[in-house]
């Protein structure tokens, strides 16, 4: 079994692309997996936390100020700036505005540490941004919700965010405890096995996330094409802009911060928002998976040669 999981780790990029293809071509399987998305996302977070361990995750507290600045910039300043631009253009209240601003308000993708590993970099910095960004989300979304009153009940969404933060705290604590009790020293072979399991779960999760995309491709292909273009521009554009800026400032965290900038856990908001609001966003959610899962392939050359893989 460990050999098989190690093999999956070595071919993780191809497996993630296969997950995308399955999401497009197997709508029945996608619909079956969709109800299990919360459990699968929780399992992925557990595996990431278990893989890294408490000592390495908490070892980055010395970079707490830099991580806090990154989270506030990505999750609060950017969405507020985008909302202001859309308001100047007279696009307030449109589905595009809602999709873009909510995507920018979301914390790091749960699988961002895995994407970092597929690119050959340490998962720890991306994991710390994931945990800090999710923990602060109930606070960072407050001003964003105030400028987007059409999203629904503010109190319901706030409580949903708090419940989400509490759930993540429980999952991460459980993972750290299991790692300490059962595998305090993770061998290279076991680490490869855990990496293979997380990549396999990523490939399965994307099938469920694309449940709405397959049928939409048949009925309204041009609508899907427009959303796909927006998703590609947002994801890769944010990664490229962030990386260029941080490289100019000689930041040692340029790769993980850039990965997080473009790859956000937009699906978190679908749990809290009313169905009338989320239904028009489902196609965008499916399209958004494409650049996320293609990041290891598309962005590899840009990120090559950086020192992030030497980070603790």
Secondary structure as UniProt FT lines:
FT   HELIX           2..10
FT   HELIX           12..25
FT   HELIX           27..34
FT   TURN            35..36
FT   HELIX           37..52
FT   HELIX           54..58
FT   HELIX           59..63
FT   HELIX           64..72
FT   HELIX           73..77
FT   HELIX           78..88
FT   TURN            89..90
FT   TURN            92..93
FT   HELIX           95..105
FT   TURN            110..111
FT   HELIX           112..118
FT   TURN            119..120
FT   HELIX           124..146
FT   HELIX           149..151
FT   HELIX           154..182
FT   HELIX           188..209
FT   HELIX           211..219
FT   HELIX           221..248
FT   TURN            249..250
FT   TURN            252..253
FT   HELIX           254..262
FT   TURN            266..267
FT   HELIX           268..272
FT   HELIX           275..278
FT   HELIX           279..281
FT   HELIX           282..298
FT   HELIX           300..303
FT   TURN            304..305
FT   HELIX           308..310
//
